Amino acid sequence: MVKIHEIELDDFYAIKRPYNGSAETGGDALVQDLNVWYNTGDIAFVITSTALMLLMIPGIGLFYSGLARRKSALSLMFLSILALAVTTVQWFVWGYSLSFSRTANAFIGDLSNAGFQSVLARPSIGGDSIPDLLFAVYEGMLSALTVTLAVGAAAERGRVLPAIAFMFVWATLVYDPIACWTWNPAGWSFRMGGLDYAGGTPVHIASGAAALAYSMMLGPRRGHGTHELNFRPHNVAHIVIGTVFLWFGWFGFNAGSTLAANLRAVLAVVVTHLAACVGGLTWCLMDYRVERKWSAVGFCSGVVAGLVAITPGSGASSANLATRLKFTLGIDDALDIFAVHGVAGFMGNICTALFALNQVVALDGPSAGSSRDGIAGGWLNGHWIQIAYQLAGSFAGLAYSFIVSCAILAALDRIPGCRLRATDEAEVAGMDAAEMGEFAYNYVALTRELLRVPGEENGGSDGTAVCDPFSRPSAMAARHSQWFSGRRELLQADDGGYHVKPARARLGSEGTIISRC
């Protein structure tokens, strides 16, 4: 026993003992202590990292919501938490088994661990520092995060029901195979020598390609490419708050991928933070060079692009110019998901081939023996072939995700009741009103107050109806954006100021505004 000044270290630290269990679950908890094979600090660290990653999902929802128009803000936040629930169920049912079963082939796993069967205390396939069960929960959060990124492509014109079906099917047919061949020791990319520390291909390239496919299959938003469509984000505060959530959660995303509390995790935190800072500053300065205006949205987009680029293990990379790809391709990627995630993830994979160092992996210390260790490094170590490995994995993930996503979406669109795109009327009203019947901002009540005539609760003396009698808020909600846009001249006085005046509206069927007075 190691002693310092005659004090046994066991008195202060939980010392991990070598695993000696033989059962599929790691042993029988009734006759032996299954905790002695793990360092409690490592377990606490990965649990914390998992919780940090959970914060990224509402962060994505806020980020997407702020970028979209007001009338579809709530639907995007709802889709993000919906993706968490749907994907978690899929991961428990068979997603984990298809990705990380020990009897997997080079492309995909089997159902030996379906329903988390035999997933408990055995050292995980990702590394012997944590048990199977914790590894499954951590990787499940990665799966949910990826699906959340992809379904943002439904912004402003995609229906919720087919999006739910897409989440489950896409996680099964796209994410799980890519995760298997990238991270499972039996996977072809893993065995070839591809490096993907935390998800450049399975998370970012796959979600970016899926978002591009989703946007293409949905078609452009109504008014896209004309003066009718306002591209300006409706709530920059949401974007900033969402970015902070993502930035904070990304520490758990990248550092937690070491699966142990060690120096390699510390280094992951450092380079993750640096990448976010450099990405944000670079994007912001490039925007300023063109517009001569500082952009909070540009800074936040750069932060996310930098975080994406560092995920596979690379240095900082910005995807500012990649946002122009959607114009070249003629695809209305409303939230620039392909540019920020697909392109930045691809660049991150390439930079990994250039700058990966085997000395960094050696910082794992107690977690040595992980299935992700023992790399030959990149060009800095003189391992020139690594660029070919990275390109192969990146192009395979990009092509596979895009093609299979298109096939899934085309099949769903042909199922009765699962039409991908909302109707023109629903798109004009907004996804919040058409799909949910709820709103991020309750402008209906405000509209009623603005249009109420004092002293007239049930109608005017000339027979016109006052807006207060709208007994069907949904009918009013579908048209309140149109009403506000047409009411500006009523609120603006001759002196240039704005004054709220009581007004009345003549109503038609279903709450249609026939005329204003």
C-alpha positions in Angstrom: 0.0 0.0 0.0 1.3 3.5 -0.9 1.9 5.7 2.1 2.9 9.4 2.4 4.1 10.3 5.9 2.8 7.0 7.2 -0.7 7.8 6.0 -2.3 5.3 3.6 -3.7 6.9 0.5 -6.8 4.7 0.7 -7.8 6.8 3.6 -8.3 9.8 1.3 -9.0 8.4 -2.2 -11.1 5.7 -3.8 -8.6 3.6 -5.6 -9.9 1.8 -8.6 -9.2 -2.0 -8.6 -8.7 -4.0 -11.8 -12.0 -5.4 -13.2 -12.3 -9.1 -12.4 -16.0 -9.8 -13.1 -17.1 -12.3 -15.6 -20.9 -11.8 -15.8 -22.4 -9.9 -18.7 -23.8 -7.3 -16.3 -20.4 -6.9 -14.5 -21.2 -9.2 -11.6 -23.7 -10.0 -8.9 -24.4 -7.0 -6.7 -25.8 -9.3 -3.9 -22.4 -11.0 -3.4 -19.8 -8.4 -4.4 -19.3 -4.7 -4.5 -19.4 -3.6 -8.1 -18.3 -0.1 -7.3 -14.7 -1.0 -6.4 -13.8 -1.3 -10.1 -14.4 2.4 -10.8 -13.2 5.7 -9.5 -16.1 7.6 -8.1 -14.5 10.8 -9.4 -14.7 9.6 -13.0 -18.3 8.5 -12.5 -19.3 11.9 -11.1 -17.5 13.7 -13.9 -19.3 11.8 -16.7 -22.6 12.3 -14.9 -22.0 16.0 -14.7 -20.9 16.1 -18.4 -24.2 14.3 -19.3 -26.2 16.9 -17.4 -24.3 19.7 -19.1 -25.1 18.2 -22.5 -28.8 18.2 -21.6 -28.6 22.0 -21.3 -27.5 22.1 -24.9 -30.8 20.9 -26.2 -32.9 23.9 -24.9 -30.0 26.0 -26.0 -30.5 24.8 -29.6 -34.2 25.4 -29.3 -33.6 29.0 -28.1 -31.0 29.6 -30.8 -33.2 28.3 -33.6 -36.3 30.1 -32.2 -34.5 33.5 -32.2 -33.3 33.0 -35.8 -36.8 32.2 -37.1 -39.8 34.5 -37.4 -42.0 35.3 -34.4 -45.0 33.3 -35.6 -42.9 30.0 -35.6 -40.8 30.6 -32.5 -42.5 28.3 -30.1 -42.7 25.4 -32.5 -38.9 25.3 -32.8 -38.4 25.3 -29.1 -41.0 22.5 -28.8 -39.3 20.4 -31.5 -36.0 20.5 -29.6 -37.4 19.1 -26.3 -39.6 16.7 -28.3 -36.4 15.4 -30.0 -34.9 14.7 -26.6 -37.9 12.6 -25.6 -38.3 10.7 -28.8 -34.6 9.9 -29.3 -34.2 8.9 -25.7 -36.9 6.3 -26.1 -35.4 5.1 -29.3 -32.0 4.9 -27.7 -33.3 2.7 -24.9 -35.4 0.4 -27.2 -32.5 -0.4 -29.6 -30.4 2.6 -30.4 -27.7 1.9 -27.9 -27.5 -1.8 -29.0 -27.3 -0.9 -32.7 -24.5 1.5 -32.0 -22.4 -0.1 -29.3 -23.2 -3.8 -28.9 -20.0 -5.9 -28.5 -21.1 -8.3 -31.2 -21.5 -5.5 -33.9 -20.2 -5.9 -37.4 -18.3 -3.3 -39.3 -21.4 -1.3 -40.1 -24.0 -1.7 -37.4 -24.6 -3.5 -34.2 -27.3 -6.1 -33.3 -30.1 -6.2 -30.7 -28.1 -8.0 -27.9 -28.4 -5.0 -25.7 -31.9 -3.9 -26.8 -33.9 -2.4 -23.9 -30.5 -1.9 -22.0 -30.4 -5.7 -21.6 -27.2 -6.7 -19.7 -26.2 -3.0 -19.5 -25.1 -2.3 -15.9 -21.7 -2.5 -14.2 -19.4 -4.1 -16.8 -16.7 -1.7 -18.1 -18.0 0.1 -21.1 -17.0 -0.5 -24.7 -15.9 3.1 -24.9 -13.4 2.8 -22.0 -12.9 0.9 -18.7 -13.1 4.0 -16.5 -16.9 4.0 -16.4 -19.6 1.3 -16.4 -21.8 0.3 -19.3 -24.9 2.0 -17.9 -23.3 5.4 -17.6 -21.7 5.2 -21.0 -25.1 4.3 -22.5 -26.7 7.4 -20.9 -23.9 9.7 -22.0 -24.0 8.5 -25.6 -27.8 8.7 -25.6 -27.5 12.4 -24.9 -25.3 12.7 -28.0 -27.9 10.9 -30.1 -30.6 13.3 -28.8 -28.4 16.3 -29.5 -27.8 15.2 -33.1 -31.5 14.7 -33.9 -32.3 18.1 -32.3 -29.8 19.7 -34.7 -31.2 18.0 -37.7 -35.0 18.7 -37.2 -34.3 22.5 -37.0 -34.5 22.3 -40.8 -38.3 22.1 -40.5 -38.3 25.8 -39.5 -41.4 27.8 -40.5 -43.0 25.3 -42.9 -42.5 21.7 -41.6 -45.3 19.8 -39.8 -44.7 18.4 -36.3 -46.2 14.9 -36.8 -43.9 13.8 -39.7 -41.0 15.4 -37.8 -41.6 13.1 -34.9 -41.6 10.1 -37.2 -38.5 11.3 -38.8 -36.7 11.6 -35.5 -37.2 8.0 -34.6 -36.5 6.5 -38.0 -33.5 8.8 -38.7 -31.9 8.0 -35.4 -32.2 4.2 -36.2 -31.2 4.2 -39.9 -28.6 7.1 -40.0 -27.2 8.1 -36.6 -26.8 4.6 -35.1 -24.9 3.1 -38.1 -22.6 6.1 -38.3 -21.9 6.1 -34.6 -21.2 2.3 -34.8 -18.6 2.6 -37.6 -17.0 5.6 -36.0 -16.8 4.7 -32.3 -17.4 1.0 -31.9 -14.1 -0.9 -32.0 -15.7 -3.2 -34.6 -16.6 -0.3 -36.9 -14.8 0.0 -40.3 -13.8 3.6 -39.7 -12.5 2.9 -36.2 -10.5 -0.1 -37.4 -9.1 1.9 -40.3 -7.8 4.5 -38.0 -10.2 7.4 -38.3 -10.1 9.9 -35.5 -13.3 11.4 -34.2 -12.9 12.5 -30.6 -16.5 13.7 -29.8 -18.6 13.6 -32.9 -17.5 15.5 -36.0 -19.0 12.9 -38.3 -21.8 11.2 -36.3 -23.1 14.4 -34.7 -22.3 17.4 -36.9 -21.7 16.1 -40.5 -24.7 13.7 -40.2 -27.0 16.4 -38.8 -25.9 19.0 -41.3 -26.4 16.6 -44.2 -29.8 15.6 -42.8 -30.9 19.2 -42.4 -29.8 19.9 -46.0 -31.9 17.0 -47.2 -34.9 18.1 -45.0 -34.7 21.6 -46.4 -34.5 20.4 -50.0 -37.5 18.0 -49.6 -39.6 20.6 -47.9 -38.9 23.3 -50.5 -38.3 27.0 -50.0 -40.4 29.0 -47.5 -43.3 31.0 -49.0 -41.8 34.2 -50.4 -38.2 32.9 -50.4 -36.1 35.0 -52.6 -38.5 37.9 -52.8 -39.2 41.0 -50.7 -42.0 39.1 -48.9 -39.7 37.1 -46.7 -38.0 38.9 -43.9 -34.7 37.1 -43.1 -33.9 39.1 -40.0 -34.0 37.1 -36.7 -37.0 38.0 -34.6 -35.4 37.7 -31.2 -31.6 38.2 -30.9 -31.9 37.8 -27.1 -33.0 34.2 -27.6 -30.0 33.7 -29.9 -27.6 35.0 -27.3 -29.1 33.0 -24.4 -29.1 29.9 -26.5 -25.5 30.4 -27.4 -24.5 30.7 -23.7 -26.3 27.4 -23.0 -24.5 25.8 -25.9 -21.1 27.2 -24.9 -21.6 26.0 -21.3 -22.9 22.6 -22.3 -20.1 22.0 -24.8 -17.6 21.7 -22.0 -19.5 18.5 -21.0 -19.8 17.5 -24.6 -16.1 17.6 -25.4 -14.4 17.1 -22.0 -16.9 14.3 -21.1 -15.8 12.3 -24.2 -12.6 11.4 -22.3 -14.9 9.3 -20.1 -12.6 10.2 -17.1 -11.6 13.1 -15.0 -8.0 13.6 -16.2 -5.6 16.0 -17.9 -6.9 15.1 -21.3 -10.4 16.4 -20.2 -8.7 19.6 -18.9 -7.1 20.1 -22.3 -10.4 19.5 -24.0 -12.0 22.3 -22.0 -9.2 24.7 -22.8 -9.2 24.1 -26.6 -13.0 24.1 -26.7 -13.2 27.5 -25.0 -10.5 28.9 -27.3 -12.2 27.6 -30.4 -15.5 29.3 -29.4 -13.8 32.6 -28.8 -11.8 32.6 -32.0 -14.8 31.4 -34.0 -17.0 34.2 -32.6 -14.4 36.9 -33.2 -13.6 35.7 -36.7 -17.2 35.6 -37.9 -18.0 38.9 -36.2 -15.0 40.7 -37.8 -15.8 39.2 -41.2 -19.4 40.5 -40.9 -18.1 44.0 -39.9 -15.7 44.1 -42.8 -18.7 43.8 -45.2 -21.5 45.6 -43.3 -19.6 48.0 -41.2 -21.9 47.0 -38.3 -21.3 44.8 -35.3 -23.5 41.7 -35.3 -24.5 39.8 -32.1 -26.0 37.2 -34.4 -22.8 36.9 -36.3 -20.8 36.5 -33.1 -23.1 33.8 -31.8 -23.0 31.9 -35.1 -19.2 32.0 -35.1 -19.1 30.7 -31.5 -21.2 27.7 -32.5 -19.2 27.1 -35.7 -15.9 27.2 -33.6 -17.4 24.7 -31.1 -18.5 22.4 -33.9 -15.0 22.6 -35.6 -13.2 21.7 -32.4 -15.5 18.7 -31.7 -13.5 16.1 -33.7 -10.3 17.3 -32.1 -9.2 20.1 -34.3 -8.3 23.7 -33.8 -10.7 26.6 -34.4 -12.4 27.0 -37.8 -15.1 29.4 -38.9 -17.9 28.6 -41.4 -18.9 32.2 -42.2 -18.5 31.9 -46.0 -20.2 28.5 -46.0 -23.5 30.2 -45.4 -23.5 31.2 -49.1 -23.6 27.5 -50.1 -27.4 27.4 -49.7 -27.7 30.1 -52.4 -25.4 28.2 -54.7 -27.3 25.0 -54.1 -30.7 26.8 -54.3 -31.8 25.2 -51.1 -33.6 27.2 -48.4 -31.7 26.1 -45.3 -33.5 28.6 -43.1 -31.2 28.3 -40.0 -27.9 27.6 -41.9 -27.6 24.2 -40.2 -25.6 22.7 -43.0 -23.1 25.6 -43.0 -22.6 25.8 -39.3 -22.6 22.1 -38.5 -22.0 20.2 -41.7 -19.2 22.3 -43.2 -17.6 23.2 -39.8 -17.7 19.5 -38.8 -16.1 18.5 -42.1 -13.3 21.1 -41.6 -12.8 19.9 -38.0 -12.3 16.4 -39.2 -9.7 17.6 -41.7 -7.9 19.7 -39.2 -7.8 16.7 -36.9 -5.6 14.9 -39.5 -3.2 17.8 -39.5 -2.9 18.7 -35.8 -3.8 15.5 -33.8 -1.0 14.5 -31.4 -0.5 11.1 -29.8 1.1 12.9 -26.8 -2.3 14.5 -26.1 -4.0 11.1 -26.0 -1.4 9.9 -23.5 -2.7 12.5 -21.1 -5.5 10.0 -20.4 -3.5 8.6 -17.5 -5.7 6.3 -15.5 -8.1 5.9 -18.4 -5.5 4.4 -20.6 -6.9 1.3 -22.3 -9.9 3.1 -23.7 -11.0 1.8 -27.1 -10.4 5.3 -28.4 -6.7 5.4 -27.4 -3.5 4.4 -29.0 -3.6 6.7 -32.1 -0.6 7.3 -34.4 -1.4 11.0 -34.5 -1.7 13.3 -37.4 0.7 15.3 -39.6 2.5 16.8 -36.6 3.5 13.2 -35.7 4.5 12.5 -39.3 1.5 10.3 -39.9 0.6 11.5 -43.4 -2.0 8.9 -44.2 -4.3 10.2 -41.5 -5.8 12.8 -43.9 -7.0 10.0 -46.2 -8.7 8.3 -43.2 -10.4 11.5 -42.2 -11.6 12.2 -45.7 -13.0 8.7 -46.1 -15.0 8.9 -42.8 -16.2 12.4 -43.6 -17.4 11.8 -47.1 -19.0 8.5 -46.1 -20.9 10.1 -43.3 -22.0 13.1 -45.4 -23.2 11.0 -48.4 -24.9 8.3 -46.3 -26.8 10.8 -44.1 -27.9 12.9 -47.1 -29.1 9.9 -49.2 -30.8 8.0 -46.5 -32.4 11.2 -45.1 -33.9 11.9 -48.5 -35.2 8.4 -48.7 -36.8 8.6 -45.3 -38.4 11.9 -46.0 -39.7 10.9 -49.4 -41.3 7.8 -47.8 -42.9 9.7 -45.0 -44.3 12.3 -47.4 -46.3 9.5 -49.2 -47.9 8.2 -46.0 -51.4 9.5 -45.5 -51.4 12.1 -42.7 -47.7 12.5 -42.8 -47.3 15.2 -45.4 -44.0 16.9 -44.6 -44.9 20.5 -45.4 -47.7 22.6 -44.0 -50.3 24.2 -46.2 -49.8 27.7 -47.6 -52.5 29.0 -45.2 -50.8 27.4 -42.2 -47.4 28.8 -43.3 -48.9 32.3 -43.5 -50.5 31.9 -40.0 -47.2 30.5 -38.6 -46.4 27.0 -37.2 -47.3 28.1 -33.7 -50.9 28.8 -34.6 -51.3 26.1 -37.2 -49.5 23.2 -35.5 -49.7 24.0 -31.8 -52.4 26.5 -31.1 -50.0 28.1 -28.6 -47.7 31.0 -29.0 -44.3 32.2 -27.7 -45.7 35.7 -27.3 -49.4 36.4 -26.5 -50.1 39.1 -29.0 -53.7 38.1 -29.2 -54.6 39.7 -25.9 -52.6 42.8 -26.8 -54.4 43.1 -30.2 -57.7 42.9 -28.4 -56.7 45.8 -26.1 -55.5 47.9 -29.0 -58.7 47.4 -31.0 -61.2 47.8 -28.1 -63.4 50.9 -28.3 -64.0 52.3 -24.8 -67.6 52.0 -23.7 -68.5 49.5 -26.4 -68.2 46.0 -25.3 -70.6 44.3 -27.7 -70.4 46.4 -30.8 -70.6 49.9 -32.2 -73.7 52.0 -32.8 -73.2 51.7 -36.6 -73.3 47.9 -36.5 -69.6 47.3 -36.8 -68.1 44.7 -34.4 -65.4 45.6 -32.0 -62.4 43.2 -31.8 -63.3 42.3 -28.2 -66.1 39.9 -29.3 -63.6 37.6 -31.0 -64.7 34.5 -29.1 -62.3 32.3 -31.1 -58.7 33.4 -30.3 -57.3 30.9 -32.8 -59.0 32.8 -35.7 -57.6 36.0 -34.4 -54.2 34.6 -33.9 -53.9 33.4 -37.5 -54.3 37.0 -38.7 -52.8 39.2 -36.0 -49.5 39.6 -37.8 -51.3 40.8 -40.9 -53.4 43.2 -38.8 -50.3 44.7 -37.1 -48.5 45.3 -40.4 -51.6 47.1 -41.7 -52.1 49.2 -38.6 -48.9 51.1 -38.6 -50.5 54.2 -40.2 -53.1 54.2 -37.5 -50.5 54.4 -34.8 -48.2 57.0 -36.3 -49.2 60.6 -35.8 -48.3 63.5 -38.0 -45.6 64.6 -35.6 -43.7 61.4 -36.2 -44.6 60.0 -32.8 -46.7 56.9 -32.1 -50.0 57.0 -30.2 -52.3 54.1 -29.5 -55.8 54.9 -30.7 -58.9 52.9 -30.1 -60.2 51.3 -33.4 -62.8 49.1 -34.7 -62.8 46.4 -37.4 -65.7 45.0 -39.5 -65.6 41.2 -39.2 -66.4 38.5 -41.6 -66.7 34.7 -41.1 -64.1 33.0 -39.0 -62.9 36.3 -37.7 -61.7 37.7 -41.0 -61.0 41.4 -40.9 -63.0 42.9 -43.8 -62.2 46.5 -43.2 -60.5 48.7 -40.6 -61.6 52.1 -39.4 
